Protein backbone atom coordinates (compact mmCIF):
# COMPACT_ATOMS: atom_id res chain seq x y z
CA UNK A 1 0.00 0.00 0.00
CA UNK A 2 2.86 2.38 0.68
CA UNK A 3 4.01 1.95 -2.90
CA UNK A 4 0.59 2.96 -4.23
CA UNK A 5 0.61 6.12 -2.14
CA UNK A 6 4.07 7.04 -3.44
CA UNK A 7 2.91 6.61 -7.03
CA UNK A 8 -0.17 8.71 -6.35
CA UNK A 9 1.96 11.40 -4.69
CA UNK A 10 4.20 11.55 -7.79
CA UNK A 11 1.21 11.67 -10.11
CA UNK A 12 -0.42 14.41 -8.08
CA UNK A 13 2.84 16.38 -7.96
CA UNK A 14 3.08 16.13 -11.77
CA UNK A 15 -0.47 17.43 -12.16
CA UNK A 16 0.19 20.36 -9.84
CA UNK A 17 3.52 21.28 -11.49
CA UNK A 18 2.02 21.71 -14.96
CA UNK A 19 -0.56 24.36 -13.97
CA UNK A 20 2.05 26.20 -11.90
CA UNK A 21 4.38 26.31 -14.93
CA UNK A 22 1.55 27.52 -17.17
CA UNK A 23 0.66 30.21 -14.65
CA UNK A 24 4.27 31.39 -14.51
CA UNK A 25 4.42 31.57 -18.31
CA UNK A 26 1.13 33.49 -18.40
CA UNK A 27 2.37 35.99 -15.83
CA UNK A 28 5.55 36.48 -17.84
CA UNK A 29 3.51 37.07 -20.99
CA UNK A 30 1.16 39.51 -19.29
CA UNK A 31 4.09 41.36 -17.78
CA UNK A 32 5.59 41.74 -21.26
CA UNK A 33 2.27 43.03 -22.58
CA UNK A 34 2.04 45.46 -19.72
CA UNK A 35 5.44 46.91 -20.52
CA UNK A 36 4.62 47.27 -24.21
CA UNK A 37 1.31 48.98 -23.42
CA UNK A 38 2.98 51.66 -21.33
CA UNK A 39 5.68 52.47 -23.90
CA UNK A 40 5.65 56.00 -25.26
CA UNK A 41 4.15 56.46 -28.73
CA UNK A 42 6.60 57.20 -31.52
CA UNK A 43 7.54 60.84 -31.92
CA UNK A 44 5.80 62.82 -34.62
CA UNK A 45 7.97 63.50 -37.66
CA UNK A 46 9.79 66.82 -37.69
CA UNK A 47 8.80 69.09 -40.54
CA UNK A 48 12.02 70.99 -40.98
CA UNK A 49 13.26 72.64 -44.14
CA UNK A 50 16.31 71.39 -45.99
CA UNK A 51 18.50 72.91 -48.69
CA UNK A 52 18.14 71.39 -52.14
CA UNK A 53 21.14 69.44 -53.34
CA UNK A 54 23.11 66.22 -53.29
CA UNK A 55 24.21 64.87 -49.92
CA UNK A 56 26.32 61.90 -48.93
CA UNK A 57 26.97 60.16 -45.62
CA UNK A 58 28.10 56.82 -44.28
CA UNK A 59 25.95 54.77 -41.96
CA UNK A 60 27.12 51.93 -39.77
CA UNK A 61 25.41 48.98 -38.17
CA UNK A 62 26.20 45.70 -36.46
CA UNK A 63 25.53 42.39 -38.21
CA UNK A 64 26.19 38.85 -37.02
CA UNK A 65 29.47 39.16 -38.94
CA UNK A 66 30.55 42.36 -37.17
CA UNK A 67 30.54 46.06 -38.00
CA UNK A 68 29.27 47.03 -41.47
CA UNK A 69 28.84 50.32 -43.33
CA UNK A 70 27.03 51.67 -46.35
CA UNK A 71 27.35 54.98 -48.14
CA UNK A 72 24.11 56.81 -48.88
CA UNK A 73 23.74 59.58 -51.47
CA UNK A 74 20.47 61.52 -51.46
CA UNK A 75 19.24 64.22 -53.79
CA UNK A 76 16.75 66.63 -52.19
CA UNK A 77 14.36 69.02 -53.89
CA UNK A 78 11.90 70.92 -51.69
CA UNK A 79 12.54 68.41 -48.86
CA UNK A 80 11.55 65.52 -51.17
CA UNK A 81 13.97 62.69 -51.98
CA UNK A 82 14.38 62.83 -55.76
CA UNK A 83 17.30 60.43 -56.01
CA UNK A 84 19.08 57.84 -53.91
CA UNK A 85 22.14 55.68 -54.33
CA UNK A 86 23.38 53.21 -51.72
CA UNK A 87 26.94 51.97 -52.09
CA UNK A 88 27.82 48.69 -50.39
CA UNK A 89 30.93 48.35 -48.27
CA UNK A 90 30.63 44.65 -47.32
CA UNK A 91 33.08 42.70 -45.22
CA UNK A 92 31.87 39.26 -46.35
CA UNK A 93 29.69 37.58 -49.02
CA UNK A 94 26.55 37.44 -46.85
CA UNK A 95 26.74 41.15 -46.14
CA UNK A 96 27.37 41.83 -49.84
CA UNK A 97 24.19 39.94 -50.69
CA UNK A 98 21.99 41.80 -48.20
CA UNK A 99 23.48 45.22 -48.91
CA UNK A 100 23.02 44.60 -52.64
CA UNK A 101 19.36 43.71 -52.19
CA UNK A 102 18.86 46.79 -50.03
CA UNK A 103 20.57 49.05 -52.59
CA UNK A 104 18.45 47.62 -55.41
CA UNK A 105 15.14 48.14 -53.57
CA UNK A 106 15.59 51.38 -51.62
CA UNK A 107 14.70 53.74 -54.47
CA UNK A 108 11.19 52.32 -54.78
CA UNK A 109 10.60 53.11 -51.11
CA UNK A 110 12.14 56.57 -50.62
CA UNK A 111 12.02 58.43 -53.94
CA UNK A 112 9.14 60.90 -53.86
CA UNK A 113 8.99 60.90 -50.04
CA UNK A 114 9.61 63.80 -47.67
CA UNK A 115 12.95 63.18 -45.99
CA UNK A 116 11.34 63.69 -42.57
CA UNK A 117 8.89 60.85 -43.23
CA UNK A 118 11.55 58.22 -43.99
CA UNK A 119 11.50 55.27 -41.60
CA UNK A 120 13.23 52.52 -43.54
CA UNK A 121 13.51 49.13 -41.89
CA UNK A 122 13.40 45.97 -44.04
CA UNK A 123 14.11 46.31 -47.76
CA UNK A 124 14.06 43.21 -49.99
CA UNK A 125 14.72 40.94 -47.02
CA UNK A 126 17.60 43.01 -45.68
CA UNK A 127 16.70 44.01 -42.15
CA UNK A 128 19.98 45.26 -40.66
CA UNK A 129 21.14 47.48 -43.53
CA UNK A 130 18.23 49.82 -42.72
CA UNK A 131 20.02 50.72 -39.47
CA UNK A 132 22.94 52.07 -41.45
CA UNK A 133 20.61 53.86 -43.83
CA UNK A 134 18.78 55.61 -40.97
CA UNK A 135 22.11 56.69 -39.45
CA UNK A 136 23.24 58.15 -42.78
CA UNK A 137 19.90 59.97 -43.22
CA UNK A 138 20.28 61.53 -39.76
CA UNK A 139 23.70 62.86 -40.78
CA UNK A 140 22.38 64.13 -44.12
CA UNK A 141 19.44 65.88 -42.48
CA UNK A 142 21.79 67.67 -40.06
CA UNK A 143 23.99 68.81 -42.96
CA UNK A 144 21.10 69.93 -45.19
CA UNK A 145 19.01 71.63 -42.48
CA UNK A 146 18.12 75.24 -43.16
CA UNK A 147 18.57 77.37 -40.13
Backbone as a printed PyTorch tensor [residue, N CA C, xyz], in Angstrom:
tensor([[[  0.8120,  -1.1840,   0.0000],
         [  0.0000,   0.0000,   0.0000],
         [  0.8660,   1.2630,   0.0000]],

        [[  1.9750,   1.2350,   0.6510],
         [  2.8630,   2.3830,   0.6760],
         [  3.2980,   2.7340,  -0.7410]],

        [[  3.5850,   1.7060,  -1.5270],
         [  4.0120,   1.9530,  -2.8970],
         [  2.9330,   2.6760,  -3.6870]],

        [[  1.6920,   2.3130,  -3.5200],
         [  0.5870,   2.9560,  -4.2290],
         [  0.4850,   4.4200,  -3.8340]],

        [[  0.6750,   4.7320,  -2.5910],
         [  0.6070,   6.1170,  -2.1450],
         [  1.7550,   6.9350,  -2.7500]],

        [[  2.9360,   6.3450,  -2.8610],
         [  4.0730,   7.0410,  -3.4410],
         [  3.8010,   7.3590,  -4.9030]],

        [[  3.2420,   6.3890,  -5.6280],
         [  2.9100,   6.6080,  -7.0300],
         [  1.8720,   7.7140,  -7.1550]],

        [[  0.8570,   7.6730,  -6.3080],
         [ -0.1710,   8.7090,  -6.3470],
         [  0.4100,  10.0740,  -5.9960]],

        [[  1.3330,  10.1230,  -5.0620],
         [  1.9560,  11.3950,  -4.6940],
         [  2.7440,  11.9620,  -5.8690]],

        [[  3.4600,  11.0920,  -6.6150],
         [  4.1980,  11.5500,  -7.7860],
         [  3.2410,  12.0360,  -8.8690]],

        [[  2.1760,  11.2920,  -9.0820],
         [  1.2130,  11.6670, -10.1100],
         [  0.5680,  12.9950,  -9.7560]],

        [[  0.1880,  13.1650,  -8.5150],
         [ -0.4230,  14.4140,  -8.0840],
         [  0.5720,  15.5610,  -8.2080]],

        [[  1.8200,  15.3320,  -7.8360],
         [  2.8410,  16.3760,  -7.9560],
         [  3.0060,  16.7820,  -9.4140]],

        [[  2.9670,  15.8260, -10.3430],
         [  3.0760,  16.1250, -11.7660],
         [  1.9160,  16.9690, -12.2460]],

        [[  0.7120,  16.6660, -11.7590],
         [ -0.4730,  17.4330, -12.1580],
         [ -0.4270,  18.8580, -11.6100]],

        [[  0.1010,  19.0460, -10.4400],
         [  0.1860,  20.3640,  -9.8400],
         [  1.2870,  21.1860, -10.5210]],

        [[  2.4020,  20.5530, -10.8890],
         [  3.5250,  21.2790, -11.4870],
         [  3.1570,  21.8830, -12.8300]],

        [[  2.3740,  21.1870, -13.6340],
         [  2.0170,  21.7080, -14.9580],
         [  1.2370,  23.0180, -14.8550]],

        [[  0.1610,  23.0840, -14.0600],
         [ -0.5560,  24.3640, -13.9680],
         [  0.3010,  25.4880, -13.3910]],

        [[  1.1920,  25.1680, -12.4640],
         [  2.0460,  26.2030, -11.9000],
         [  2.9670,  26.7470, -12.9910]],

        [[  3.5230,  25.8700, -13.8300],
         [  4.3780,  26.3050, -14.9350],
         [  3.6160,  27.1480, -15.9350]],

        [[  2.3840,  26.7570, -16.2410],
         [  1.5470,  27.5160, -17.1710],
         [  1.2430,  28.8900, -16.5830]],

        [[  0.9480,  28.9230, -15.2920],
         [  0.6580,  30.2140, -14.6460],
         [  1.8750,  31.1250, -14.6920]],

        [[  3.0500,  30.5730, -14.4670],
         [  4.2700,  31.3930, -14.5140],
         [  4.4950,  31.9450, -15.9140]],

        [[  4.2610,  31.1110, -16.9260],
         [  4.4200,  31.5710, -18.3100],
         [  3.4090,  32.6620, -18.6260]],

        [[  2.1770,  32.4930, -18.1640],
         [  1.1300,  33.4890, -18.4020],
         [  1.4840,  34.8140, -17.7330]],

        [[  1.9740,  34.7530, -16.5210],
         [  2.3710,  35.9860, -15.8250],
         [  3.4900,  36.6700, -16.5790]],

        [[  4.4660,  35.8990, -17.0650],
         [  5.5530,  36.4830, -17.8440],
         [  5.0410,  37.1440, -19.1030]],

        [[  4.0840,  36.5090, -19.7610],
         [  3.5060,  37.0740, -20.9880],
         [  2.7430,  38.3540, -20.6790]],

        [[  1.9390,  38.3160, -19.6420],
         [  1.1640,  39.5060, -19.2880],
         [  2.0720,  40.6480, -18.8550]],

        [[  3.1380,  40.3250, -18.1710],
         [  4.0870,  41.3600, -17.7760],
         [  4.6890,  42.0110, -19.0080]],

        [[  5.0460,  41.1970, -20.0110],
         [  5.5850,  41.7380, -21.2580],
         [  4.5790,  42.6150, -21.9620]],

        [[  3.3220,  42.2100, -21.9520],
         [  2.2720,  43.0270, -22.5760],
         [  2.1180,  44.3370, -21.8290]],

        [[  2.1860,  44.2630, -20.5310],
         [  2.0380,  45.4600, -19.7240],
         [  3.1270,  46.4780, -20.0520]],

        [[  4.3360,  46.0080, -20.2030],
         [  5.4420,  46.9070, -20.5160],
         [  5.2360,  47.5450, -21.8770]],

        [[  4.8180,  46.7450, -22.8620],
         [  4.6160,  47.2750, -24.2070],
         [  3.4890,  48.3000, -24.2280]],

        [[  2.4560,  48.0830, -23.4280],
         [  1.3070,  48.9790, -23.4240],
         [  1.6530,  50.3380, -22.8350]],

        [[  2.6490,  50.3810, -21.9640],
         [  2.9840,  51.6580, -21.3310],
         [  4.1050,  52.3890, -22.0620]],

        [[  4.6190,  51.8010, -23.1440],
         [  5.6840,  52.4680, -23.8960],
         [  5.1540,  53.7520, -24.5200]],

        [[  6.0450,  54.7330, -24.6760],
         [  5.6460,  55.9970, -25.2620],
         [  5.3740,  55.8260, -26.7540]],

        [[  4.3970,  56.5440, -27.2850],
         [  4.1460,  56.4650, -28.7260],
         [  5.3130,  57.0620, -29.4930]],

        [[  5.4920,  56.6370, -30.7460],
         [  6.5980,  57.2020, -31.5240],
         [  6.4390,  58.7080, -31.6900]],

        [[  7.5610,  59.3870, -31.7610],
         [  7.5440,  60.8390, -31.9220],
         [  6.9920,  61.2030, -33.2980]],

        [[  6.3150,  62.3170, -33.3380],
         [  5.8030,  62.8210, -34.6170],
         [  6.9750,  63.2570, -35.4880]],

        [[  6.8710,  63.0690, -36.7990],
         [  7.9720,  63.4970, -37.6570],
         [  8.1930,  65.0060, -37.5740]],

        [[  9.4300,  65.4090, -37.6880],
         [  9.7920,  66.8160, -37.6860],
         [  9.5690,  67.3420, -39.0970]],

        [[  8.9950,  68.4980, -39.2190],
         [  8.7950,  69.0900, -40.5400],
         [  9.7210,  70.2780, -40.6950]],

        [[ 10.9980,  69.9690, -40.8060],
         [ 12.0210,  70.9910, -40.9770],
         [ 12.1700,  71.2940, -42.4600]],

        [[ 12.9510,  72.2940, -42.7560],
         [ 13.2630,  72.6360, -44.1430],
         [ 14.7220,  72.3150, -44.4100]],

        [[ 14.9660,  71.8000, -45.6080],
         [ 16.3080,  71.3870, -45.9910],
         [ 16.6940,  72.0410, -47.3060]],

        [[ 17.9860,  72.3260, -47.4450],
         [ 18.4960,  72.9060, -48.6910],
         [ 18.4700,  71.8520, -49.7910]],

        [[ 18.0920,  72.2770, -50.9860],
         [ 18.1360,  71.3900, -52.1410],
         [ 19.5850,  71.0220, -52.4310]],

        [[ 19.7920,  69.8310, -52.9550],
         [ 21.1430,  69.4360, -53.3430],
         [ 21.3980,  67.9590, -53.1780]],

        [[ 22.6420,  67.6060, -53.4460],
         [ 23.1100,  66.2250, -53.2910],
         [ 23.8640,  66.1310, -51.9650]],

        [[ 23.5780,  65.0830, -51.2200],
         [ 24.2110,  64.8730, -49.9190],
         [ 24.6820,  63.4340, -49.8210]],

        [[ 25.7620,  63.2420, -49.0910],
         [ 26.3210,  61.9050, -48.9310],
         [ 26.7680,  61.6960, -47.4940]],

        [[ 26.5210,  60.5060, -46.9650],
         [ 26.9710,  60.1630, -45.6150],
         [ 27.0990,  58.6500, -45.5010]],

        [[ 27.9630,  58.2450, -44.5920],
         [ 28.1010,  56.8240, -44.2800],
         [ 27.2080,  56.4900, -43.1070]],

        [[ 26.7360,  55.2660, -43.0880],
         [ 25.9490,  54.7710, -41.9650],
         [ 26.4640,  53.4080, -41.5640]],

        [[ 26.6050,  53.1960, -40.2710],
         [ 27.1170,  51.9280, -39.7740],
         [ 26.0650,  51.1500, -39.0180]],

        [[ 26.3030,  49.8550, -38.9240],
         [ 25.4150,  48.9790, -38.1710],
         [ 26.1600,  47.6990, -37.8230]],

        [[ 25.6150,  46.9680, -36.8780],
         [ 26.1970,  45.6980, -36.4600],
         [ 25.4120,  44.5450, -37.0850]],

        [[ 26.1300,  43.6060, -37.6670],
         [ 25.5280,  42.3900, -38.2140],
         [ 26.1110,  41.2080, -37.4490]],

        [[ 25.5960,  40.0180, -37.6690],
         [ 26.1910,  38.8490, -37.0220],
         [ 27.6710,  38.6710, -37.3910]],

        [[ 28.0930,  39.2720, -38.4990],
         [ 29.4750,  39.1650, -38.9440],
         [ 30.3550,  40.3150, -38.4510]],

        [[ 29.7860,  41.2340, -37.6820],
         [ 30.5550,  42.3580, -37.1670],
         [ 30.0670,  43.6950, -37.6870]],

        [[ 30.9010,  44.7070, -37.5870],
         [ 30.5370,  46.0630, -38.0040],
         [ 30.4930,  46.1570, -39.5260]],

        [[ 29.4630,  46.8350, -40.0300],
         [ 29.2740,  47.0290, -41.4680],
         [ 28.9530,  48.4880, -41.7200]],

        [[ 29.2040,  48.9570, -42.9430],
         [ 28.8440,  50.3200, -43.3340],
         [ 28.2820,  50.3330, -44.7480]],

        [[ 27.4990,  51.3550, -45.0030],
         [ 27.0330,  51.6680, -46.3530],
         [ 27.2250,  53.1630, -46.5540]],

        [[ 27.2900,  53.5640, -47.8040],
         [ 27.3500,  54.9800, -48.1390],
         [ 26.0400,  55.3320, -48.8230]],

        [[ 25.4030,  56.3970, -48.3490],
         [ 24.1070,  56.8140, -48.8760],
         [ 24.2630,  58.1870, -49.5230]],

        [[ 23.8080,  58.3030, -50.7680],
         [ 23.7430,  59.5830, -51.4670],
         [ 22.2690,  59.8890, -51.7060]],

        [[ 21.8650,  61.0880, -51.3130],
         [ 20.4720,  61.5180, -51.4550],
         [ 20.4420,  62.8300, -52.2190]],

        [[ 19.5130,  62.9460, -53.1380],
         [ 19.2380,  64.2250, -53.7900],
         [ 17.9210,  64.7360, -53.2360]],

        [[ 17.9460,  65.9910, -52.7610],
         [ 16.7530,  66.6280, -52.1940],
         [ 16.3030,  67.7960, -53.0500]],

        [[ 14.9970,  67.8740, -53.2470],
         [ 14.3620,  69.0230, -53.8940],
         [ 13.0960,  69.3300, -53.1070]],

        [[ 13.0430,  70.5220, -52.5120],
         [ 11.8950,  70.9230, -51.6880],
         [ 11.5840,  69.8860, -50.6090]],

        [[ 12.6270,  69.3860, -49.9510],
         [ 12.5380,  68.4090, -48.8610],
         [ 12.1230,  67.0060, -49.3240]],

        [[ 11.9630,  66.8120, -50.6180],
         [ 11.5540,  65.5190, -51.1740],
         [ 12.7790,  64.8020, -51.7270]],

        [[ 12.8760,  63.5060, -51.4420],
         [ 13.9680,  62.6890, -51.9820],
         [ 13.6820,  62.4600, -53.4660]],

        [[ 14.5640,  62.9800, -54.3140],
         [ 14.3780,  62.8260, -55.7640],
         [ 15.3880,  61.8500, -56.3630]],

        [[ 16.3340,  61.4250, -55.5630],
         [ 17.2970,  60.4320, -56.0110],
         [ 17.9830,  59.7990, -54.8250]],

        [[ 18.3670,  58.5370, -54.9770],
         [ 19.0780,  57.8440, -53.9070],
         [ 19.9980,  56.7910, -54.5200]],

        [[ 21.1910,  56.7160, -53.9640],
         [ 22.1440,  55.6760, -54.3350],
         [ 22.7510,  55.1530, -53.0340]],

        [[ 22.7380,  53.8410, -52.8740],
         [ 23.3760,  53.2150, -51.7220],
         [ 24.5510,  52.4020, -52.2390]],

        [[ 25.7260,  52.6930, -51.7110],
         [ 26.9380,  51.9730, -52.0910],
         [ 27.2950,  50.9950, -50.9800]],

        [[ 27.4650,  49.7420, -51.3450],
         [ 27.8200,  48.6940, -50.3900],
         [ 29.2870,  48.7700, -50.0160]],

        [[ 29.5550,  48.4630, -48.7640],
         [ 30.9260,  48.3500, -48.2660],
         [ 31.0260,  47.0500, -47.4610]],

        [[ 30.7290,  45.9040, -48.0830],
         [ 30.6250,  44.6490, -47.3200],
         [ 31.9640,  44.1090, -46.8380]],

        [[ 31.8880,  43.3600, -45.7400],
         [ 33.0840,  42.6970, -45.2200],
         [ 33.0750,  41.2020, -45.5020]],

        [[ 31.9600,  40.6840, -46.0400],
         [ 31.8660,  39.2560, -46.3490],
         [ 30.7590,  39.0280, -47.3800]],

        [[ 30.6740,  37.8450, -47.9770],
         [ 29.6870,  37.5790, -49.0250],
         [ 28.2290,  37.6990, -48.5630]],

        [[ 27.9380,  37.3300, -47.3370],
         [ 26.5530,  37.4360, -46.8500],
         [ 26.1450,  38.8990, -46.7630]],

        [[ 27.0160,  39.7230, -46.2240],
         [ 26.7390,  41.1510, -46.1420],
         [ 26.5970,  41.7450, -47.5360]],

        [[ 27.4580,  41.3370, -48.4630],
         [ 27.3740,  41.8310, -49.8420],
         [ 26.0130,  41.5160, -50.4390]],

        [[ 25.5040,  40.3320, -50.1800],
         [ 24.1950,  39.9350, -50.6890],
         [ 23.0870,  40.8300, -50.1350]],

        [[ 23.0590,  40.9960, -48.8170],
         [ 21.9920,  41.7950, -48.2050],
         [ 22.1110,  43.2750, -48.5510]],

        [[ 23.3200,  43.8230, -48.5410],
         [ 23.4820,  45.2240, -48.9110],
         [ 23.0910,  45.4490, -50.3690]],

        [[ 23.4080,  44.4950, -51.2330],
         [ 23.0250,  44.6020, -52.6450],
         [ 21.5200,  44.6130, -52.8280]],

        [[ 20.8260,  43.7290, -52.1170],
         [ 19.3580,  43.7050, -52.1940],
         [ 18.7680,  45.0210, -51.6860]],

        [[ 19.3250,  45.5180, -50.6000],
         [ 18.8650,  46.7860, -50.0350],
         [ 19.0540,  47.9100, -51.0510]],

        [[ 20.2530,  47.9970, -51.6170],
         [ 20.5670,  49.0540, -52.5880],
         [ 19.6460,  48.9870, -53.8000]],

        [[ 19.3190,  47.7830, -54.2410],
         [ 18.4470,  47.6160, -55.4080],
         [ 16.9960,  48.0220, -55.1220]],

        [[ 16.5470,  47.8870, -53.8750],
         [ 15.1420,  48.1440, -53.5660],
         [ 14.8290,  49.4620, -52.8920]],

        [[ 15.8380,  50.1780, -52.4190],
         [ 15.5890,  51.3770, -51.6180],
         [ 14.9300,  52.5010, -52.3990]],

        [[ 15.2710,  52.6560, -53.6680],
         [ 14.7020,  53.7430, -54.4710],
         [ 13.1890,  53.6770, -54.5550]],

        [[ 12.6460,  52.4790, -54.6880],
         [ 11.1900,  52.3150, -54.7770],
         [ 10.4860,  52.7740, -53.5010]],

        [[ 11.2030,  52.7620, -52.4040],
         [ 10.6020,  53.1140, -51.1130],
         [ 10.7410,  54.5950, -50.7830]],

        [[ 11.8920,  55.2050, -51.1070],
         [ 12.1380,  56.5680, -50.6190],
         [ 11.9860,  57.6700, -51.6580]],

        [[ 12.1430,  57.3730, -52.9280],
         [ 12.0150,  58.4350, -53.9360],
         [ 10.5790,  58.9300, -53.9640]],

        [[ 10.4560,  60.2620, -53.8990],
         [  9.1420,  60.8950, -53.8650],
         [  8.6300,  61.1450, -52.4550]],

        [[  9.4090,  60.7290, -51.4340],
         [  8.9950,  60.8970, -50.0390],
         [  9.7000,  62.0960, -49.4040]],

        [[  8.9940,  62.7430, -48.4770],
         [  9.6050,  63.7980, -47.6710],
         [ 10.6870,  63.1610, -46.8030]],

        [[ 11.8420,  63.7680, -46.7400],
         [ 12.9540,  63.1800, -45.9910],
         [ 12.6020,  62.9880, -44.5150]],

        [[ 11.7340,  63.8350, -43.9760],
         [ 11.3400,  63.6890, -42.5750],
         [ 10.3990,  62.5070, -42.3460]],

        [[  9.8220,  61.9680, -43.3920],
         [  8.8950,  60.8460, -43.2290],
         [  9.5710,  59.4900, -43.4010]],

        [[ 10.8520,  59.4930, -43.7460],
         [ 11.5470,  58.2230, -43.9900],
         [ 11.7220,  57.4430, -42.6920]],

        [[ 11.2990,  56.1850, -42.7160],
         [ 11.5030,  55.2710, -41.5950],
         [ 11.7580,  53.8880, -42.1870]],

        [[ 12.9020,  53.7400, -42.8150],
         [ 13.2340,  52.5240, -43.5420],
         [ 13.6880,  51.4450, -42.5700]],

        [[ 13.0930,  50.2710, -42.7050],
         [ 13.5070,  49.1260, -41.8910],
         [ 13.9610,  48.0090, -42.8360]],

        [[ 13.0600,  47.1090, -43.1880],
         [ 13.4000,  45.9730, -44.0400],
         [ 13.1870,  46.3440, -45.5030]],

        [[ 14.1990,  46.0870, -46.3210],
         [ 14.1050,  46.3060, -47.7610],
         [ 14.5830,  45.0330, -48.4400]],

        [[ 13.7160,  44.4160, -49.2190],
         [ 14.0550,  43.2140, -49.9930],
         [ 14.6870,  42.1300, -49.1240]],

        [[ 14.2060,  41.9720, -47.9120],
         [ 14.7160,  40.9430, -47.0150],
         [ 15.9180,  41.3510, -46.1950]],

        [[ 16.4470,  42.5320, -46.4350],
         [ 17.6010,  43.0130, -45.6790],
         [ 17.0990,  43.8460, -44.5100]],

        [[ 17.2500,  43.3140, -43.3080],
         [ 16.6980,  44.0070, -42.1470],
         [ 17.7190,  44.8520, -41.3930]],

        [[ 18.9830,  44.5150, -41.4290],
         [ 19.9800,  45.2640, -40.6610],
         [ 20.5370,  46.4630, -41.4130]],

        [[ 20.5810,  46.3950, -42.7310],
         [ 21.1370,  47.4820, -43.5300],
         [ 20.3500,  48.7710, -43.3000]],

        [[ 19.0610,  48.6590, -43.0050],
         [ 18.2320,  49.8200, -42.7170],
         [ 18.7570,  50.6360, -41.5510]],

        [[ 19.4210,  49.9820, -40.5940],
         [ 20.0160,  50.7170, -39.4680],
         [ 21.0940,  51.6790, -39.9630]],

        [[ 21.9210,  51.2120, -40.8750],
         [ 22.9440,  52.0730, -41.4510],
         [ 22.3460,  53.1820, -42.2870]],

        [[ 21.2830,  52.8610, -43.0160],
         [ 20.6060,  53.8630, -43.8340],
         [ 20.0380,  54.9700, -42.9490]],

        [[ 19.3630,  54.6030, -41.8680],
         [ 18.7840,  55.6090, -40.9700],
         [ 19.8750,  56.4860, -40.3490]],

        [[ 21.0100,  55.8850, -40.0050],
         [ 22.1110,  56.6860, -39.4510],
         [ 22.6190,  57.6910, -40.4840]],

        [[ 22.7750,  57.2490, -41.7210],
         [ 23.2360,  58.1480, -42.7850],
         [ 22.2240,  59.2650, -43.0260]],

        [[ 20.9450,  58.9510, -43.0130],
         [ 19.8970,  59.9660, -43.2240],
         [ 19.9400,  61.0020, -42.1050]],

        [[ 20.1760,  60.5830, -40.8840],
         [ 20.2820,  61.5260, -39.7650],
         [ 21.4290,  62.5070, -40.0040]],

        [[ 22.5540,  62.0060, -40.4730],
         [ 23.7020,  62.8580, -40.7770],
         [ 23.3800,  63.8150, -41.9230]],

        [[ 22.7380,  63.3020, -42.9620],
         [ 22.3800,  64.1290, -44.1230],
         [ 21.3960,  65.2250, -43.7150]],

        [[ 20.4130,  64.8850, -42.9120],
         [ 19.4440,  65.8850, -42.4820],
         [ 20.1280,  67.0030, -41.6870]],

        [[ 21.0670,  66.6590, -40.8490],
         [ 21.7860,  67.6670, -40.0630],
         [ 22.5970,  68.5870, -40.9820]],

        [[ 23.1790,  68.0150, -42.0290],
         [ 23.9880,  68.8090, -42.9620],
         [ 23.1150,  69.7060, -43.8460]],

        [[ 21.9510,  69.2110, -44.2450],
         [ 21.1020,  69.9300, -45.1870],
         [ 20.1240,  70.8910, -44.5110]],

        [[ 20.0030,  70.8330, -43.2130],
         [ 19.0130,  71.6270, -42.4770],
         [ 19.2040,  73.1220, -42.7050]],

        [[ 18.1140,  73.7780, -43.0090],
         [ 18.1150,  75.2380, -43.1650],
         [ 17.9560,  75.8200, -41.7650]],

        [[ 18.7840,  76.7470, -41.4310],
         [ 18.5740,  77.3730, -40.1320],
         [ 19.7950,  77.7480, -39.5010]]])
